[in-house]
């Protein structure tokens, strides 16, 4: 069974998270017996190992990026992402108040309550189809502030294959 960090809280379900390191974090209800948690982790051991390996590969790829590589990716992001945002904004009729490029590590993009969109320059490491998915995803938050059915219907109206594109972000 893989080693893991246990976090108990006032919740109803168990969850497993693979974080940088890589490490495994298990979140569990306050009163759930440890043996049940261990059984859950053991039953997911193949999934855990697969995702630990993916995290190791991502870290190895990141380690290969030098300062010059990062500067180039930031430059490309500053040119490409606002242009793609403008293209899809026109198609969707949803216009952000601004577009910024950040160094976020844990998310590819975000949309503020005032409809400002931020993208991480790290998005430039992914295929164009995945980048377009993030752009449409963030623009959709201008109309729908949550991830409900209406949100995904809007995304699908622009990118009918959004599920495959989203998979690229997870599997690349």
C-alpha positions as a printed NumPy array, in Angstrom:
array([[  0.   ,   0.   ,   0.   ],
       [  1.341,   3.475,  -0.863],
       [  2.325,   5.886,   1.9  ],
       [ -0.114,   8.757,   2.31 ],
       [ -0.926,  11.793,   4.388],
       [ -4.346,  11.627,   6.023],
       [ -6.467,  14.731,   6.48 ],
       [ -9.698,  14.291,   8.392],
       [-12.47 ,  16.834,   8.165],
       [-16.212,  17.251,   8.396],
       [-16.952,  15.571,   5.069],
       [-18.928,  12.562,   3.864],
       [-16.642,  10.973,   1.302],
       [-13.082,   9.785,   0.801],
       [-10.808,  11.347,  -1.791],
       [ -7.266,  10.866,  -3.01 ],
       [ -5.081,  13.681,  -4.282],
       [ -1.668,  13.398,  -5.913],
       [  0.362,  16.53 ,  -5.183],
       [  3.775,  17.845,  -6.129],
       [  6.55 ,  15.946,  -4.532],
       [  4.949,  13.691,  -5.638],
       [  2.934,  12.663,  -2.619],
       [ -0.455,  11.167,  -1.824],
       [ -3.033,  12.936,   0.333],
       [ -6.196,  11.177,   1.463],
       [ -9.118,  13.207,   2.765],
       [-11.559,  11.351,   5.   ],
       [-14.556,  11.893,   7.294],
       [-13.709,  12.541,  10.928],
       [-15.06 ,   9.27 ,  12.346],
       [-14.228,   6.823,   9.558],
       [-12.073,   3.972,  10.933],
       [ -8.463,   3.88 ,   9.724],
       [ -8.826,   0.297,   8.442],
       [-11.588,   1.426,   6.037],
       [ -9.383,   4.249,   4.816],
       [ -6.497,   1.811,   4.313],
       [ -8.772,  -0.542,   2.359],
       [ -9.887,   2.344,   0.161],
       [ -6.293,   3.371,  -0.533],
       [ -5.283,  -0.226,  -1.234],
       [ -8.164,  -0.654,  -3.688],
       [ -6.944,   2.408,  -5.591],
       [ -3.228,   1.525,  -5.513],
       [ -2.921,   1.049,  -9.3  ],
       [ -4.553,   4.424,  -9.941],
       [ -2.303,   6.038,  -7.332],
       [  0.876,   4.572,  -8.839],
       [ -0.14 ,   5.618, -12.355],
       [ -0.714,   9.218, -11.231],
       [  2.433,   9.319,  -9.097],
       [  4.377,   8.338, -12.219],
       [  2.669,  11.068, -14.263],
       [  3.581,  13.622, -11.589],
       [  7.226,  12.453, -11.631],
       [  7.293,  12.837, -15.432],
       [  5.816,  16.347, -15.21 ],
       [  8.444,  17.343, -12.668],
       [ 11.221,  15.952, -14.846],
       [  9.911,  17.953, -17.808],
       [  9.712,  21.112, -15.676],
       [ 13.272,  20.611, -14.451],
       [ 14.46 ,  20.685, -18.055],
       [ 13.121,  24.227, -18.56 ],
       [ 15.844,  26.834, -18.223],
       [ 15.398,  30.563, -17.657],
       [ 15.633,  31.228, -21.381],
       [ 12.952,  28.594, -22.105],
       [ 10.643,  30.138, -19.525],
       [ 11.196,  33.642, -20.917],
       [ 10.327,  32.36 , -24.401],
       [  7.169,  30.626, -23.151],
       [  6.069,  33.815, -21.361],
       [  6.64 ,  35.833, -24.532],
       [  4.664,  33.336, -26.643],
       [  1.865,  33.308, -24.061],
       [  1.656,  37.123, -24.049],
       [  1.221,  37.109, -27.831],
       [ -0.866,  34.001, -28.389],
       [ -3.324,  33.819, -25.49 ],
       [ -4.849,  37.332, -25.817],
       [ -5.265,  36.75 , -29.568],
       [ -7.023,  33.381, -29.048],
       [ -9.162,  34.954, -26.326],
       [-10.215,  37.75 , -28.711],
       [-11.03 ,  35.208, -31.434],
       [-13.279,  33.09 , -29.203],
       [-14.729,  36.128, -27.404],
       [-15.987,  37.397, -30.759],
       [-17.484,  33.991, -31.615],
       [-19.139,  33.628, -28.217],
       [-20.162,  37.252, -27.672],
       [-18.483,  37.147, -24.244],
       [-15.808,  39.761, -23.633],
       [-13.388,  39.772, -20.685],
       [-12.431,  43.017, -18.983],
       [ -8.775,  42.099, -19.455],
       [ -6.333,  39.258, -20.094],
       [ -3.245,  38.678, -17.95 ],
       [ -0.459,  36.113, -18.075],
       [  0.649,  34.711, -14.709],
       [  3.057,  32.116, -13.342],
       [  0.329,  30.045, -11.687],
       [  1.402,  26.464, -11.058],
       [ -1.837,  24.786, -10.025],
       [ -4.282,  26.131, -12.616],
       [ -4.142,  26.944, -16.292],
       [ -6.61 ,  29.806, -16.163],
       [ -9.096,  31.69 , -14.052],
       [-11.914,  34.191, -14.481],
       [-12.435,  36.808, -11.788],
       [-15.856,  37.959, -10.561],
       [-15.292,  41.128, -12.623],
       [-14.633,  38.997, -15.744],
       [-10.882,  39.468, -15.944],
       [ -9.145,  36.376, -17.306],
       [ -5.724,  35.111, -16.235],
       [ -3.731,  32.352, -17.931],
       [ -0.586,  30.639, -16.75 ],
       [  2.31 ,  30.786, -19.214],
       [  2.7  ,  27.059, -18.51 ],
       [ -0.336,  26.497, -20.729],
       [  1.996,  27.059, -23.697],
       [  3.541,  23.628, -23.018],
       [  0.299,  21.969, -24.169],
       [ -1.195,  21.286, -27.614],
       [ -3.217,  24.019, -29.308],
       [ -6.461,  22.026, -28.911],
       [ -5.961,  21.971, -25.126],
       [ -5.13 ,  25.683, -25.044],
       [ -8.316,  26.504, -26.949],
       [-10.3  ,  24.463, -24.433],
       [ -8.907,  26.553, -21.546],
       [ -9.682,  29.789, -23.412],
       [-13.294,  28.75 , -24.099],
       [-13.627,  27.403, -20.529],
       [-12.578,  30.735, -19.008],
       [-14.706,  32.798, -21.402],
       [-17.696,  30.616, -20.507],
       [-17.263,  31.713, -16.886],
       [-18.238,  35.228, -17.937],
       [-21.766,  33.912, -18.569],
       [-21.786,  31.024, -16.077],
       [-19.816,  31.433, -12.84 ],
       [-20.025,  27.74 , -11.915],
       [-19.416,  24.361, -13.544],
       [-23.071,  23.391, -13.911],
       [-24.908,  21.937, -16.896],
       [-25.468,  25.338, -18.492],
       [-21.734,  26.039, -18.274],
       [-20.753,  22.821, -20.056],
       [-23.559,  23.295, -22.603],
       [-22.005,  26.654, -23.465],
       [-18.526,  25.133, -23.743],
       [-19.924,  22.318, -25.935],
       [-21.672,  24.806, -28.216],
       [-18.249,  26.173, -29.172],
       [-16.119,  23.032, -28.782],
       [-18.261,  19.899, -29.203],
       [-15.137,  17.782, -28.529],
       [-14.266,  19.603, -25.304],
       [-13.988,  16.35 , -23.332],
       [-11.141,  15.097, -25.537],
       [ -9.463,  18.508, -25.354],
       [ -9.761,  18.52 , -21.56 ],
       [ -8.231,  15.033, -21.494],
       [ -5.165,  16.452, -23.265],
       [ -4.552,  18.692, -20.251],
       [ -4.661,  15.742, -17.892],
       [ -2.748,  13.236, -20.   ],
       [ -0.136,  15.337, -21.79 ]])
